[in-house]
Amino acid sequence: MSPLLPKQCILIVDDNPENIDLLSEVLRNDYRIRVATSGEKALKIVYSDEPPDLILLDIMMPGISGLEICRRLKANPDRRRIPIIFVTAMSSTEDEKRGLETGAVDYITKPISPPIVEARVRTHLALYDQSRELERMVQQRTMELLTTRQQIIRRLGRAAEFKDNETGNHVLRMSHYARLIALAHGLGEESASVIFNTAPMHDIGKIGIPDSILLKPGKLDAEEWAVMHQHPIMGAEIIGKHDNELLETARIIALTHHEKWDGSGYPQRLKGQDIPLEGRIVAIADVFDALVSVRPYKKAVPLDEAMRYFDDQSGHHFDPTLIEAFKRALPEILRIREIYADENGALTDLEFHIKEIYDHKDDPKGYPDVLTSTRSESD
């Protein structure tokens, strides 16, 4: 083993100290050894911040048996890949079969043969290293594909901005608002990040709306609104249906962010829980930013008036439960609104990252640039 690399760690679990001493003597020159004389202590070591690279596990122990330890570890996504070799006096074919079916990679019977123990440990550690390297490569490739999809989504969002008559940072702000609402509603960081990364595509369908309508400086008439109401369908068709979670979420948001809780929205007149959660969240984020922002054809609505609007529309336009989550997230939403206020300058790219925003929250100039605004029926 290279002196530059730390020794791999072997956890020996046996209630008999003599067995532990024997195995330790065989392996200690090549590996770091940790020991446990009970199942409880073994699990504590495995679930620590420095889990072992391989476990030598007795089956017959008081308290938690070796088979039960193996079952628990194989049921845990964070620890199931650690190879387990049973080292036991239970030598029947049926015992070995049961041990391997439980999830062990190998089965050594006592009394042990030191050369066999050394060879089996070396082989399974090599396989484990190969497995981890393959997993790392897969994760790296998956991240590259995810990054590519995010770039596509952001660039298409930028394309929609070129068709709109607004400048500013609407898309950036509302994407952050949507993420904060999702977190306040109880979604995990991963789900909230998917919403954050796909919300910029909510108005991609406006690419298909004629400029005479989209760029009209004043209010739209009924006929013009009928055309405008087609942009969610256009957006969904532009994105298309996908098995990929990121692109499918973008399609759902584009299609449903103008639906209303009471069924009076468009384009499908969905009602209540039939509206996908992502669309309900983005609806609140989109309308809030539209209300409190200055547009060429309207003044910004004061915050207290905007909040009264959301109270009035809870159960009508918006999901009441999400309105409560929105209120819980409001302090952080207002901070994002201040950081990315249009008067701070129009940003022109969608290269923004959550971590940088929260790591540099006292330095707005340090935040990455992002893209701009869209027109909402609430404007």
Residue frames relative to the residue before (quaternion, step in Angstrom):
aa qw qx qy qz dx dy dz
M 1.0000 0.0000 0.0000 0.0000 0.00 0.00 0.00
S 0.5202 -0.6563 0.4474 0.3139 3.59 -0.92 0.87
P 0.4738 -0.6832 0.4704 0.2959 3.61 -0.94 0.87
L 0.5989 0.5781 -0.3604 0.4210 3.58 1.25 -0.32
L 0.7002 0.4375 -0.2585 0.5015 3.57 1.22 -0.45
P 0.4834 -0.6494 0.4870 0.3278 3.61 -0.99 0.73
K 0.5540 -0.5997 0.4559 0.3543 3.54 -1.13 0.62
Q 0.4849 -0.6418 0.5069 0.3100 3.52 -1.12 0.69
C 0.4054 -0.7410 0.4998 0.1919 3.54 -1.16 0.72
I 0.1343 -0.7694 0.6223 0.0516 3.54 -0.93 1.02
L 0.1891 -0.7557 0.6170 0.1119 3.57 -0.91 0.96
I 0.1371 -0.7799 0.6086 0.0504 3.57 -0.74 1.13
V 0.0615 -0.8087 0.5847 -0.0178 3.57 -0.65 1.15
D 0.3027 0.7190 -0.5672 0.2639 3.58 -0.54 1.22
D 0.4059 -0.7230 0.4993 0.2515 3.58 -0.95 0.81
N 0.6416 0.4882 -0.3226 0.4958 3.60 1.29 -0.06
P 0.3961 -0.7473 0.4779 0.2370 3.63 -0.44 1.15
E 0.6160 0.5569 -0.3594 0.4257 3.60 1.04 -0.66
N 0.6447 0.5061 -0.3217 0.4741 3.58 1.01 -0.74
I 0.6238 0.5314 -0.3288 0.4695 3.57 1.05 -0.79
D 0.6585 0.5141 -0.3117 0.4526 3.58 0.91 -0.92
L 0.6575 0.5209 -0.3140 0.4447 3.57 0.94 -0.88
L 0.6896 0.4633 -0.2849 0.4783 3.59 0.84 -0.94
S 0.6247 0.5393 -0.3366 0.4535 3.58 1.02 -0.76
E 0.6464 0.5283 -0.3159 0.4509 3.55 0.97 -0.86
V 0.6549 0.5208 -0.3062 0.4539 3.56 1.02 -0.80
L 0.8195 0.3423 -0.1150 0.4451 3.59 0.89 -0.95
R 0.5526 0.6883 -0.3884 0.2646 3.58 1.10 -0.55
N 0.6001 0.5754 -0.3817 0.4039 3.63 1.08 -0.44
D 0.7774 0.3518 -0.1716 0.4924 3.59 1.09 -0.67
Y 0.7944 0.2433 -0.1001 0.5475 3.57 1.20 -0.45
R 0.4682 -0.5905 0.5579 0.3476 3.51 -1.34 0.31
I 0.2013 -0.8034 0.5549 0.0774 3.55 -0.86 0.97
R 0.0183 -0.7369 0.6752 0.0274 3.53 -1.10 0.86
V 0.1731 -0.8080 0.5590 0.0687 3.56 -1.04 0.72
A 0.0445 -0.7590 0.6488 0.0316 3.52 -1.30 0.52
T 0.2619 -0.7833 0.5489 0.1287 3.56 -0.90 0.96
S 0.7545 0.2483 -0.1853 0.5785 3.60 1.27 0.18
G 0.6268 -0.5489 0.4036 0.3781 3.52 -1.26 0.42
E 0.6242 0.5568 -0.3349 0.4339 3.56 1.03 -0.81
K 0.6808 0.4744 -0.2890 0.4774 3.57 0.90 -0.93
A 0.6203 0.5517 -0.3411 0.4410 3.58 1.03 -0.77
L 0.6714 0.4930 -0.3011 0.4643 3.58 0.89 -0.91
K 0.6184 0.5446 -0.3455 0.4490 3.58 1.02 -0.73
I 0.6604 0.4932 -0.3052 0.4770 3.58 0.99 -0.84
V 0.6747 0.5061 -0.3029 0.4437 3.59 0.87 -0.94
Y 0.7287 0.4198 -0.2367 0.4866 3.60 1.02 -0.75
S 0.4557 0.6805 -0.4522 0.3533 3.59 1.27 0.13
D 0.6809 -0.4826 0.3566 0.4199 3.57 -1.31 0.05
E 0.7509 0.2779 -0.1816 0.5710 3.61 1.25 -0.31
P 0.0698 -0.8285 0.5552 0.0231 3.61 0.31 1.20
P 0.5699 -0.5989 0.4304 0.3623 3.60 -1.17 0.44
D 0.5157 -0.6278 0.4868 0.3209 3.54 -1.30 0.31
L 0.7867 0.0054 0.0071 0.6173 3.59 1.22 -0.46
I 0.2149 -0.7780 0.5805 0.1079 3.57 -1.13 0.69
L 0.1731 -0.7234 0.6608 0.1002 3.54 -1.05 0.96
L 0.0266 -0.8700 0.4841 -0.0899 3.55 -0.26 1.30
D 0.3345 -0.7089 0.5910 0.1907 3.52 -0.88 1.04
I 0.4244 -0.7057 0.5035 0.2614 3.59 -1.14 0.56
M 0.7699 0.3457 -0.1814 0.5048 3.56 0.75 -1.07
M 0.2508 0.7416 -0.5813 0.2218 3.56 -0.28 1.31
P 0.5284 -0.6051 0.4699 0.3658 3.60 -1.12 0.52
G 0.7390 0.3379 -0.2764 0.5131 3.58 -1.11 0.60
I 0.8096 -0.1412 0.1450 0.5509 3.56 -0.74 -1.07
S 0.3443 -0.7571 0.5194 0.1962 3.56 -0.66 1.08
G 0.6607 -0.5038 0.3759 0.4104 3.54 -1.28 0.28
L 0.6256 0.5395 -0.3386 0.4504 3.58 1.03 -0.75
E 0.6672 0.4948 -0.3018 0.4679 3.58 0.97 -0.84
I 0.6058 0.5365 -0.3533 0.4694 3.60 1.04 -0.73
C 0.6607 0.5095 -0.3057 0.4587 3.55 0.90 -0.93
R 0.6408 0.5266 -0.3281 0.4522 3.59 0.90 -0.86
R 0.6747 0.5032 -0.2994 0.4494 3.59 0.88 -0.95
L 0.6844 0.4815 -0.3007 0.4576 3.57 0.89 -0.88
K 0.6743 0.4887 -0.3053 0.4618 3.60 0.96 -0.76
A 0.6469 0.4959 -0.3173 0.4846 3.58 1.25 -0.31
N 0.6420 0.5113 -0.3134 0.4777 3.58 1.30 -0.17
P 0.4200 -0.7430 0.4544 0.2551 3.63 -0.47 1.14
D 0.6868 0.4994 -0.2908 0.4407 3.59 1.05 -0.67
R 0.7879 0.3047 -0.1522 0.5130 3.62 1.16 -0.43
R 0.4807 0.7220 -0.4196 0.2676 3.60 1.20 -0.26
R 0.6484 0.5463 -0.3288 0.4160 3.60 1.14 -0.50
I 0.5058 0.6397 -0.4406 0.3752 3.61 1.18 -0.28
P 0.3802 -0.7412 0.4959 0.2454 3.64 -0.64 1.02
I 0.1508 -0.7761 0.6101 0.0520 3.55 -1.01 0.93
I 0.0890 -0.7657 0.6360 0.0345 3.55 -0.91 1.02
F 0.3101 -0.7371 0.5692 0.1910 3.56 -0.71 1.03
V 0.0542 -0.7527 0.6559 0.0147 3.57 -0.99 0.93
T 0.2223 0.8180 -0.4690 0.2479 3.56 -0.07 1.28
A 0.5025 -0.6341 0.5001 0.3088 3.52 -1.29 0.41
M 0.5338 0.6078 -0.4113 0.4201 3.60 1.27 -0.14
S 0.0289 -0.8910 0.4492 -0.0589 3.54 0.04 1.35
S 0.4737 0.6796 -0.4605 0.3190 3.61 1.17 0.07
T 0.6407 -0.5292 0.3969 0.3898 3.52 -1.27 0.45
E 0.6384 0.5313 -0.3215 0.4546 3.56 1.04 -0.77
D 0.6260 0.5278 -0.3307 0.4692 3.58 1.04 -0.79
E 0.6669 0.5022 -0.3019 0.4603 3.57 0.90 -0.94
K 0.6347 0.5318 -0.3252 0.4567 3.57 0.98 -0.84
R 0.6675 0.5011 -0.3051 0.4586 3.57 0.91 -0.93
G 0.6497 0.5283 -0.3169 0.4454 3.57 0.98 -0.81
L 0.6855 0.4716 -0.2839 0.4765 3.57 0.92 -0.88
E 0.6400 0.5192 -0.3264 0.4628 3.59 1.05 -0.72
T 0.6137 0.5537 -0.3452 0.4445 3.58 1.15 -0.54
G 0.6674 -0.5194 0.2948 0.4449 3.57 1.19 -0.42
A 0.4571 0.6793 -0.4605 0.3427 3.59 1.24 0.02
V 0.4268 -0.7003 0.5097 0.2602 3.57 -1.15 0.61
D 0.8035 0.0523 -0.0086 0.5929 3.59 1.20 -0.41
Y 0.2154 -0.7679 0.5975 0.0833 3.54 -1.32 0.35
I 0.0181 -0.7987 0.5999 -0.0442 3.58 -0.53 1.21
T 0.2573 -0.7820 0.5496 0.1423 3.57 -0.82 0.97
K 0.4209 -0.6750 0.5518 0.2504 3.51 -1.25 0.62
P 0.5120 -0.1648 -0.8430 -0.0094 1.51 -2.18 1.26
I 0.5000 -0.7022 0.4289 0.2700 3.55 -0.94 0.91
S 0.3020 -0.6790 0.6321 0.2193 3.49 -1.38 0.40
P 0.4516 -0.7216 0.4425 0.2821 3.66 -0.41 1.12
P 0.6676 0.4859 -0.3438 0.4472 3.67 0.80 -0.78
I 0.6403 0.5150 -0.3306 0.4642 3.60 1.03 -0.74
V 0.6343 0.5194 -0.3314 0.4670 3.61 0.95 -0.83
E 0.6610 0.5088 -0.3097 0.4564 3.58 0.86 -0.95
A 0.6912 0.4873 -0.2903 0.4478 3.58 0.86 -0.95
R 0.6661 0.4993 -0.3114 0.4583 3.57 0.91 -0.88
V 0.6486 0.5133 -0.3179 0.4635 3.59 0.93 -0.88
R 0.6652 0.5085 -0.3049 0.4539 3.58 0.88 -0.94
T 0.6622 0.5182 -0.3042 0.4477 3.58 0.93 -0.89
H 0.7332 0.4363 -0.2563 0.4543 3.57 0.78 -0.99
L 0.5965 0.5265 -0.3699 0.4797 3.60 1.14 -0.45
A 0.6325 0.5196 -0.3341 0.4673 3.58 1.03 -0.74
L 0.6553 0.4997 -0.3071 0.4761 3.57 0.97 -0.84
Y 0.6363 0.5300 -0.3184 0.4613 3.57 1.04 -0.80
D 0.6436 0.5123 -0.3199 0.4702 3.57 0.99 -0.84
Q 0.6516 0.5083 -0.3160 0.4661 3.58 0.96 -0.85
S 0.6417 0.5301 -0.3159 0.4555 3.56 1.00 -0.85
R 0.6749 0.4878 -0.2978 0.4668 3.58 0.94 -0.89
E 0.6435 0.5122 -0.3284 0.4644 3.59 1.01 -0.74
L 0.6383 0.5109 -0.3225 0.4771 3.57 1.01 -0.79
E 0.6438 0.5168 -0.3153 0.4680 3.57 0.98 -0.85
R 0.6347 0.5261 -0.3282 0.4612 3.58 1.00 -0.82
M 0.6649 0.5013 -0.3049 0.4622 3.58 0.95 -0.87
V 0.6357 0.5164 -0.3245 0.4732 3.58 1.03 -0.78
Q 0.6561 0.5059 -0.3120 0.4650 3.58 0.95 -0.88
Q 0.6383 0.5256 -0.3271 0.4576 3.56 1.01 -0.80
R 0.6733 0.4835 -0.2948 0.4754 3.56 0.94 -0.90
T 0.6280 0.5322 -0.3322 0.4605 3.56 1.02 -0.79
M 0.6523 0.5055 -0.3132 0.4700 3.58 0.99 -0.84
E 0.6264 0.5300 -0.3417 0.4582 3.60 1.02 -0.73
L 0.6604 0.4959 -0.3043 0.4748 3.58 0.99 -0.85
L 0.6308 0.5296 -0.3270 0.4633 3.58 1.02 -0.82
T 0.6532 0.5134 -0.3110 0.4616 3.56 0.94 -0.91
T 0.6387 0.5254 -0.3252 0.4585 3.57 0.99 -0.82
R 0.6633 0.4958 -0.3086 0.4679 3.58 0.92 -0.89
Q 0.6310 0.5254 -0.3365 0.4611 3.59 1.01 -0.78
Q 0.6443 0.5185 -0.3252 0.4585 3.57 0.98 -0.82
I 0.6359 0.5256 -0.3306 0.4582 3.57 0.98 -0.82
I 0.6515 0.5168 -0.3094 0.4611 3.56 0.94 -0.94
R 0.6865 0.4883 -0.2921 0.4527 3.57 0.88 -0.93
R 0.6671 0.4975 -0.3134 0.4575 3.57 0.97 -0.79
L 0.6300 0.5024 -0.3378 0.4864 3.58 1.07 -0.66
G 0.6082 0.5349 -0.3473 0.4726 3.58 1.09 -0.66
R 0.6360 0.5127 -0.3221 0.4784 3.57 1.07 -0.74
A 0.6103 0.5489 -0.3517 0.4501 3.58 1.05 -0.71
A 0.6383 0.5166 -0.3271 0.4675 3.59 1.02 -0.78
E 0.6251 0.5537 -0.3390 0.4332 3.58 1.03 -0.76
F 0.6331 0.5399 -0.3383 0.4396 3.59 1.02 -0.71
K 0.6736 0.4841 -0.2947 0.4743 3.58 1.19 -0.45
D 0.6487 0.5415 -0.3180 0.4299 3.58 1.20 -0.42
N 0.4549 -0.6966 0.4871 0.2656 3.56 -1.24 0.38
E 0.5960 0.5555 -0.3680 0.4481 3.57 1.23 0.35
T 0.1368 -0.7150 0.6692 0.1493 3.49 -1.31 0.45
G 0.4334 0.6759 -0.5104 0.3081 3.55 -1.19 0.26
N 0.5765 -0.6187 0.4405 0.3012 3.52 -1.26 -0.33
H 0.1479 0.8436 -0.5060 0.1026 3.56 1.13 0.65
V 0.6953 0.4869 -0.2953 0.4385 3.58 0.74 -1.01
L 0.6303 0.5248 -0.3267 0.4697 3.56 1.02 -0.77
R 0.6905 0.4843 -0.2924 0.4507 3.57 0.78 -1.01
M 0.7206 0.4581 -0.2825 0.4372 3.58 0.69 -1.03
S 0.5917 0.5556 -0.3713 0.4510 3.60 1.14 -0.52
H 0.6593 0.4816 -0.2973 0.4950 3.55 1.01 -0.79
Y 0.6227 0.5343 -0.3484 0.4533 3.58 0.97 -0.81
A 0.6532 0.5220 -0.3162 0.4482 3.58 0.92 -0.93
R 0.6451 0.5152 -0.3213 0.4640 3.57 0.94 -0.81
L 0.6780 0.4922 -0.2957 0.4589 3.59 0.88 -0.91
I 0.6306 0.5148 -0.3317 0.4767 3.60 1.02 -0.73
A 0.6397 0.5300 -0.3234 0.4531 3.58 0.97 -0.87
L 0.6661 0.4905 -0.3041 0.4726 3.58 0.91 -0.87
A 0.6649 0.5007 -0.3066 0.4617 3.59 0.93 -0.86
H 0.6393 0.5205 -0.3133 0.4714 3.58 1.18 -0.56
G 0.6085 -0.5873 0.3424 0.4092 3.57 1.24 -0.27
L 0.4498 0.6598 -0.4829 0.3594 3.58 1.19 0.17
G 0.5259 -0.6368 0.4655 0.3180 3.56 -1.17 0.58
E 0.7064 -0.4701 0.3249 0.4178 3.53 -1.31 0.28
E 0.6464 0.5303 -0.3331 0.4358 3.60 0.96 -0.80
S 0.6810 0.4730 -0.2919 0.4768 3.60 0.88 -0.91
A 0.6430 0.5172 -0.3227 0.4636 3.58 1.01 -0.81
S 0.6489 0.5182 -0.3188 0.4569 3.59 1.04 -0.74
V 0.6002 0.5419 -0.3608 0.4647 3.59 1.08 -0.65
I 0.6515 0.4972 -0.3111 0.4812 3.59 0.95 -0.84
F 0.6302 0.5474 -0.3210 0.4474 3.56 0.96 -0.89
N 0.7371 0.4408 -0.2344 0.4555 3.56 0.87 -0.97
T 0.7316 0.4162 -0.2423 0.4826 3.60 1.16 -0.43
A 0.4982 0.6765 -0.4170 0.3469 3.60 1.20 -0.37
P 0.6027 0.5759 -0.3886 0.3925 3.69 0.95 -0.60
M 0.6672 0.5111 -0.3043 0.4483 3.59 1.18 -0.43
H 0.3854 0.7789 -0.4588 0.1853 3.59 1.23 -0.11
D 0.7884 0.2821 -0.1518 0.5252 3.61 1.02 -0.70
I 0.2363 0.7982 -0.5255 0.1758 3.60 1.12 0.52
G 0.5935 0.6029 -0.3570 0.3959 3.60 1.15 -0.57
K 0.5444 0.6281 -0.4028 0.3831 3.58 1.20 -0.32
I 0.4537 0.6567 -0.4538 0.3962 3.56 1.28 -0.11
G 0.7286 0.4440 -0.2345 0.4660 3.58 1.08 -0.72
I 0.5611 0.5960 -0.3942 0.4178 3.60 1.26 -0.01
P 0.5175 -0.6529 0.4443 0.3293 3.64 -0.84 0.89
D 0.5783 -0.6102 0.4223 0.3390 3.56 -1.06 0.77
S 0.6032 0.5834 -0.3631 0.4050 3.58 1.04 -0.70
I 0.6921 0.4137 -0.2606 0.5310 3.58 1.19 -0.52
L 0.7069 0.4858 -0.2781 0.4324 3.54 0.75 -1.05
L 0.7663 0.3579 -0.1841 0.5007 3.58 0.99 -0.80
K 0.3584 0.7377 -0.5000 0.2782 3.59 1.21 0.22
P 0.4214 -0.7544 0.4402 0.2440 3.63 -0.66 1.02
G 0.7531 0.3598 -0.2122 0.5083 3.62 1.12 -0.43
K 0.7574 -0.3488 0.2793 0.4761 3.54 -1.29 -0.36
L 0.4348 -0.6843 0.5220 0.2651 3.56 -1.14 0.62
D 0.4053 -0.6827 0.5411 0.2773 3.58 -1.13 0.64
A 0.7461 -0.4272 0.2631 0.4378 3.57 -1.29 0.16
E 0.6568 0.5100 -0.3143 0.4580 3.58 0.95 -0.83
E 0.6596 0.5002 -0.3043 0.4713 3.56 1.00 -0.83
W 0.6333 0.5148 -0.3363 0.4698 3.59 1.05 -0.70
A 0.6005 0.5613 -0.3664 0.4359 3.59 1.05 -0.66
V 0.6476 0.4838 -0.3088 0.5011 3.57 1.08 -0.71
M 0.6471 0.5330 -0.3173 0.4433 3.58 0.92 -0.93
H 0.6369 0.5613 -0.3247 0.4169 3.57 1.05 -0.76
Q 0.5954 0.5739 -0.3637 0.4288 3.58 1.25 -0.18
H 0.5299 0.6843 -0.4126 0.2840 3.61 1.14 -0.39
P 0.6011 0.5338 -0.4039 0.4365 3.69 0.98 -0.41
I 0.6453 0.5033 -0.3211 0.4767 3.59 1.01 -0.78
M 0.6370 0.5195 -0.3239 0.4684 3.57 0.98 -0.83
G 0.6470 0.5298 -0.3184 0.4465 3.56 0.96 -0.85
A 0.6603 0.5013 -0.3050 0.4687 3.56 0.93 -0.90
E 0.6619 0.4980 -0.3115 0.4656 3.60 1.02 -0.76
I 0.6137 0.5440 -0.3475 0.4546 3.59 1.06 -0.70
I 0.7059 0.4482 -0.2625 0.4816 3.58 0.88 -0.95
G 0.2455 -0.7937 0.5158 0.2091 3.58 0.95 -0.89
K 0.5566 -0.5983 0.4601 0.3472 3.55 -1.31 0.26
H 0.0111 -0.8052 0.5905 -0.0528 3.55 -0.98 0.93
D 0.4779 -0.6222 0.5313 0.3197 3.54 -1.28 0.44
N 0.5821 0.5996 -0.3668 0.4088 3.57 1.16 -0.56
E 0.5117 -0.6859 0.4261 0.2934 3.58 -0.79 1.05
L 0.6579 0.5323 -0.3259 0.4215 3.58 0.88 -0.90
L 0.7223 0.4335 -0.2569 0.4736 3.58 0.76 -1.01
E 0.6393 0.5182 -0.3368 0.4575 3.59 1.01 -0.71
T 0.6314 0.5153 -0.3319 0.4750 3.60 1.04 -0.73
A 0.6246 0.5319 -0.3369 0.4620 3.58 1.01 -0.78
R 0.6501 0.5109 -0.3151 0.4660 3.59 0.98 -0.82
I 0.6534 0.5193 -0.3109 0.4548 3.58 0.92 -0.92
I 0.6638 0.4975 -0.3072 0.4663 3.57 0.91 -0.89
A 0.6475 0.5195 -0.3260 0.4523 3.59 0.89 -0.89
L 0.7143 0.4742 -0.2543 0.4475 3.58 0.95 -0.89
T 0.8306 0.3160 -0.1014 0.4472 3.61 0.90 -0.89
H 0.4972 0.6959 -0.4357 0.2805 3.63 1.13 -0.07
H 0.6837 0.4211 -0.3053 0.5119 3.62 1.26 -0.01
E 0.4286 0.6534 -0.4967 0.3777 3.59 1.20 0.33
K 0.2519 -0.7738 0.5653 0.1348 3.58 -1.18 0.57
W 0.6562 -0.5637 0.3527 0.3568 3.53 -1.12 0.81
D 0.7402 0.4148 -0.2329 0.4751 3.60 0.99 -0.82
G 0.6089 -0.6031 0.3377 0.3892 3.58 1.26 0.16
S 0.5758 0.6213 -0.3687 0.3828 3.59 1.24 0.04
G 0.5148 0.6641 -0.4116 0.3528 3.60 1.24 0.11
Y 0.3657 -0.7065 0.5564 0.2397 3.53 -1.30 -0.32
P 0.6236 -0.0624 -0.7569 -0.1853 1.59 -2.42 0.70
Q 0.7050 0.5022 -0.2651 0.4249 3.64 1.16 -0.40
R 0.3323 -0.7632 0.4796 0.2776 3.57 1.34 -0.15
L 0.1647 0.7892 -0.5602 0.1902 3.54 0.92 0.99
K 0.2074 -0.7940 0.5656 0.0814 3.55 -1.15 0.59
G 0.8734 0.0794 -0.0526 0.4776 3.55 -1.17 0.75
Q 0.8502 -0.1185 0.1107 0.5008 3.54 -0.99 -0.95
D 0.5221 0.6215 -0.4283 0.3970 3.60 1.20 -0.14
I 0.5938 0.5165 -0.3608 0.5004 3.57 1.25 -0.35
P 0.4698 -0.6799 0.4689 0.3117 3.64 -0.68 0.95
L 0.6116 -0.5937 0.3861 0.3526 3.56 -1.04 0.83
E 0.6394 0.5421 -0.3370 0.4285 3.58 0.94 -0.84
G 0.6596 0.5033 -0.3059 0.4670 3.57 1.00 -0.82
R 0.6429 0.5230 -0.3202 0.4590 3.58 1.03 -0.78
I 0.6547 0.5080 -0.3132 0.4639 3.58 1.00 -0.79
V 0.6894 0.4801 -0.2844 0.4618 3.57 0.84 -0.98
A 0.5715 0.5898 -0.3832 0.4228 3.61 1.09 -0.60
I 0.6737 0.4816 -0.2977 0.4750 3.58 0.91 -0.91
A 0.6716 0.5049 -0.3051 0.4482 3.58 0.85 -0.93
D 0.6696 0.5145 -0.2922 0.4489 3.56 0.94 -0.92
V 0.7001 0.4645 -0.2772 0.4661 3.58 0.82 -0.99
F 0.6208 0.5432 -0.3597 0.4360 3.60 0.94 -0.79
D 0.6969 0.4612 -0.2981 0.4613 3.58 0.78 -0.94
A 0.6218 0.5366 -0.3444 0.4547 3.58 1.05 -0.70
L 0.6691 0.5163 -0.3075 0.4371 3.60 0.93 -0.87
V 0.7917 0.3610 -0.1800 0.4588 3.59 0.74 -1.05
S 0.6194 0.5341 -0.3467 0.4592 3.60 1.27 0.14
V 0.4763 -0.6357 0.5293 0.2982 3.55 -1.23 0.61
R 0.0441 -0.7610 0.6466 0.0277 3.54 -1.04 0.83
P 0.6635 -0.5155 0.3362 0.4253 3.64 -1.12 0.44
Y 0.7637 0.3539 -0.1871 0.5064 3.60 1.10 -0.63
K 0.7847 0.2128 -0.1481 0.5630 3.64 1.20 0.23
K 0.4443 -0.6443 0.5508 0.2899 3.50 -1.31 0.42
A 0.5783 -0.5530 0.4560 0.3897 3.55 -1.27 0.28
V 0.3954 -0.6891 0.5542 0.2483 3.56 -1.04 0.80
P 0.4970 -0.6505 0.4689 0.3316 3.66 -0.84 0.87
L 0.6420 -0.5742 0.3486 0.3697 3.56 -1.08 0.74
D 0.6756 0.4966 -0.3194 0.4416 3.60 0.82 -0.91
E 0.6417 0.5060 -0.3217 0.4782 3.58 1.08 -0.70
A 0.6301 0.5280 -0.3305 0.4636 3.57 1.03 -0.77
M 0.6707 0.4921 -0.3077 0.4619 3.59 0.95 -0.83
R 0.6024 0.5306 -0.3587 0.4764 3.60 1.10 -0.58
Y 0.6127 0.5460 -0.3443 0.4561 3.57 1.07 -0.76
F 0.6785 0.4805 -0.3003 0.4675 3.59 0.89 -0.88
D 0.6098 0.5276 -0.3543 0.4736 3.60 1.06 -0.64
D 0.6720 0.5005 -0.2963 0.4584 3.57 0.93 -0.93
Q 0.7456 0.4211 -0.2103 0.4718 3.57 1.01 -0.84
S 0.4365 0.6761 -0.4696 0.3631 3.59 1.27 0.03
G 0.7865 0.2193 -0.1996 0.5417 3.57 -0.62 1.13
H 0.6849 0.3922 -0.2792 0.5469 3.58 1.28 -0.11
H 0.7864 0.1941 -0.0969 0.5783 3.57 0.39 -1.23
F 0.8353 0.2463 -0.0603 0.4879 3.56 0.81 -1.05
D 0.5851 -0.5549 0.4774 0.3491 3.52 -1.33 0.53
P 0.4418 -0.7248 0.4514 0.2750 3.65 -0.54 1.07
T 0.6380 0.5288 -0.3340 0.4491 3.60 1.00 -0.76
L 0.6772 0.4755 -0.2923 0.4795 3.57 1.01 -0.77
I 0.5744 0.5576 -0.3897 0.4553 3.60 1.12 -0.47
E 0.6362 0.5083 -0.3284 0.4786 3.59 1.02 -0.73
A 0.6406 0.5034 -0.3229 0.4816 3.59 0.99 -0.78
F 0.6149 0.5499 -0.3305 0.4585 3.58 1.04 -0.80
K 0.6674 0.4940 -0.3052 0.4662 3.59 0.93 -0.85
R 0.6386 0.5171 -0.3311 0.4639 3.59 1.03 -0.74
A 0.7148 0.4403 -0.2502 0.4823 3.56 1.06 -0.72
L 0.4246 0.7679 -0.4287 0.2150 3.59 1.24 -0.31
P 0.6375 0.5228 -0.3744 0.4244 3.69 0.79 -0.74
E 0.6866 0.4550 -0.2827 0.4916 3.58 0.94 -0.83
I 0.6037 0.5502 -0.3497 0.4589 3.58 1.08 -0.66
L 0.6693 0.4946 -0.3012 0.4656 3.58 0.94 -0.85
R 0.6103 0.5360 -0.3521 0.4650 3.58 1.13 -0.59
I 0.6428 0.5003 -0.3166 0.4860 3.58 0.99 -0.83
R 0.6251 0.5481 -0.3327 0.4452 3.58 1.00 -0.85
E 0.6732 0.4922 -0.2953 0.4661 3.59 0.96 -0.85
I 0.6524 0.5288 -0.3172 0.4406 3.56 0.91 -0.92
Y 0.8043 0.2603 -0.1067 0.5234 3.56 0.90 -0.96
A 0.1873 0.7867 -0.5553 0.1940 3.57 1.05 0.78
D 0.5794 -0.6177 0.4048 0.3448 3.57 -1.02 0.80
E 0.6356 0.5462 -0.3436 0.4237 3.57 1.05 -0.65
N 0.5751 0.5658 -0.3858 0.4476 3.58 1.26 -0.17
G 0.6637 -0.4769 0.3001 0.4920 3.56 1.30 -0.08
A 0.4513 -0.6775 0.5096 0.2788 3.55 -1.02 0.80
L 0.2413 -0.7627 0.5861 0.1288 3.53 -0.83 1.02
T 0.2695 -0.8375 0.4708 0.0658 3.54 -0.95 0.88
D 0.7322 0.3545 -0.2520 0.5241 3.59 1.14 0.31
L 0.4212 -0.7185 0.4973 0.2431 3.57 -1.19 0.47
E 0.4201 0.6953 -0.4848 0.3241 3.60 1.15 0.48
F 0.3164 0.7452 -0.5322 0.2476 3.57 0.19 1.24
H 0.1453 -0.7996 0.5820 0.0288 3.53 -1.08 0.79
I 0.5490 -0.6462 0.4293 0.3109 3.54 -0.91 0.98
K 0.6670 0.5320 -0.3233 0.4093 3.58 0.77 -1.01
E 0.6653 0.5036 -0.3205 0.4483 3.59 0.91 -0.87
I 0.6229 0.5475 -0.3425 0.4415 3.57 1.02 -0.76
Y 0.7575 0.3939 -0.2156 0.4739 3.56 0.81 -0.97
D 0.6172 0.5162 -0.3538 0.4769 3.59 1.24 -0.30
H 0.7853 0.2651 -0.1238 0.5456 3.60 1.17 -0.58
K 0.1817 0.8547 -0.4762 0.0988 3.55 1.08 0.69
D 0.6688 0.4682 -0.3157 0.4835 3.61 1.23 -0.22
D 0.7259 0.3833 -0.2193 0.5273 3.57 1.28 0.02
P 0.1960 -0.8290 0.5113 0.1141 3.61 0.28 1.21
K 0.6398 0.5444 -0.3428 0.4205 3.60 1.04 -0.69
G 0.6439 0.5468 -0.3179 0.4305 3.54 1.24 -0.40
Y 0.5556 0.6278 -0.3955 0.3752 3.59 1.22 -0.15
P 0.5509 -0.6145 0.4485 0.3431 3.56 -1.10 0.64
D 0.5497 -0.6233 0.4503 0.3264 3.53 -1.22 0.57
V 0.0031 -0.7832 0.6216 0.0134 3.52 -1.25 0.58
L 0.6319 -0.5941 0.4028 0.2924 3.43 -1.43 0.23
T 0.6191 -0.6551 0.3979 0.1711 3.43 -1.47 0.34
S 0.8687 -0.3658 0.2093 0.2604 3.33 -1.66 -0.23
T 0.2041 -0.7548 0.6104 0.1266 3.52 -1.38 0.28
R 0.4766 -0.6561 0.5004 0.3034 3.55 -1.24 0.32
S 0.1280 -0.7951 0.5913 0.0434 3.57 -0.94 0.97
E 0.5902 -0.5769 0.4250 0.3717 3.54 -1.16 0.56
S 0.6340 0.5366 -0.3346 0.4452 3.60 1.18 -0.41
D 0.4795 0.6885 -0.4436 0.3151 3.62 1.24 -0.23
